[in-house]
Amino acid sequence: MKKKKIVVAITGASGAIYAKVLLQKLAVLETQIQDLAVIMSDNAKDVWRYELEDESYKDFNVKFYDKNDFMAPFASGSARYDTMIIIPCSMGTMGRIASGISNDLTTRAADVILKERRRLILVARDTPLNLIHINNMKTITEAGGVICPAVPSFYSKPKTLEEVAATVVNRVLDLAGFEVDSYQWGEKETN
Ligand SMILES: Cc1cc2nc3c(=O)[nH]c(=O)nc-3n(C[C@H](O)[C@H](O)[C@H](O)COP(=O)(O)O)c2cc1C
């Protein structure tokens, strides 16, 4: 299996725990990864501190890029990053991607991934949805992106908030092409 060059962007939607669980799982999957780059918006840092009551994103041994660093390698298609995951993805960031407004590194990197026809996964989070959100989801889907809403499942009987978040994160890892051992309906029972 070819090792992945992957960008993870964390935005200011509710659900910092999804980003935390993803970063934990990517650390375990490091043998499948060539490069892992992480971007956080200012709101993402605020929401992380508010919801998780810590700054544990600083504990992950990953390369963080400033949200305005347009010199980052994945701001250009020639760097050949193959996958980008935005988790959680705010409606604001989704709207800017759908409109092609590449005014920060996250939206520029997403624009690049779409133009290079590579895999973009948006773990969109808000409820309820208005027609603008729904149209933006349609636009991004038509452009080749995958909308994977932050909607957990419960048939694996998760016991903790981390296990609930993992029901979404495992789907994301699967969509991103990682080989993961997670619950499959009708098969084994693990998180
Ligand atoms: C505690 C908190 C929770 C939020 N939850 C959401 C949410 O679930 N979805 C959303 O689209 N925006 C949410 N927002 C608003 C976004 O943070 C805001 O729209 C911001 O401009 C998004 O910017 P970013 O995409 O650059 O991070 C939340 C804000 C706060 C403070």
The ligand as a Gaussian input file, in Angstrom:
#p B3LYP/6-31G(d) Opt

LIG

0 1
 C      -18.486000      26.716000      21.045000
 C      -18.729000      26.982000      19.590000
 C      -19.349000      26.025000      18.823000
 C      -19.583000      26.230000      17.465000
 N      -20.178000      25.235000      16.730000
 C      -20.339000      25.389000      15.404000
 C      -20.860000      24.315000      14.629000
 O      -21.180000      23.235000      15.126000
 N      -20.948000      24.498000      13.280000
 C      -20.557000      25.666000      12.670000
 O      -20.643000      25.749000      11.444000
 N      -20.073000      26.703000      13.390000
 C      -19.934000      26.592000      14.739000
 N      -19.418000      27.629000      15.482000
 C      -19.116000      28.892000      14.798000
 C      -17.773000      28.892000      14.077000
 O      -16.712000      28.756000      15.023000
 C      -17.634000      30.207000      13.288000
 O      -18.589000      30.246000      12.229000
 C      -16.249000      30.450000      12.723000
 O      -16.264000      31.644000      11.938000
 C      -15.755000      29.315000      11.874000
 O      -14.479000      29.670000      11.379000
 P      -13.459000      28.585000      10.853000
 O      -14.212000      27.747000       9.891000
 O      -12.378000      29.369000      10.208000
 O      -12.965000      27.833000      12.048000
 C      -19.186000      27.459000      16.852000
 C      -18.563000      28.424000      17.635000
 C      -18.341000      28.198000      18.970000
 C      -17.669000      29.264000      19.789000

